[in-house]
Amino acid sequence: MIGTLVLVITVALSATALFGLVTTALNRPPSRVHTVAVGICVALIVVQAAIAAYRVLLGGITLPEQSTFLIYLAVAVCVPVIALQFATAEPSRWGGAVIAVGAIGTLVAVLRLQGLWIPGVPGA
């Protein structure tokens, strides 16, 4: 895991969650801006997941909880996409809240990934 990229992902997910909550408070349904925000978050997470998966599966890094780590990687990539799908399937005021909850859940998964990564990698 790249620490700087984790920080960027954390900021992007936090901003997306805040934006979702603000649009919910303003009584607005999800828009194209929500889709772009989630897309940026997912793109960042996919880059981090690809790097981490390569290092774990092919790079020779052994983690104490390797299967848990890989499951969290999959969850971190899937949750924002699923939240966006639910939010836009039936656009209503609460779509932004759904996106916010998905972003917060993904943020927790990314932070958990970082916690799982550190014990297994010397100097990480």
ABEGO torsion letter per residue (X at the ends): XBAAAAAAAAAAAAAAAAAAAAAAAAGBBBBAAAAAAAAAAAAAAAAAAAAAAAAAAAAGBBBABAAAAAAAAAAAAAAAAAAAAAAAABBBAAAAAAAAAAAAAAAAAAAAAAAAAAAABBGX
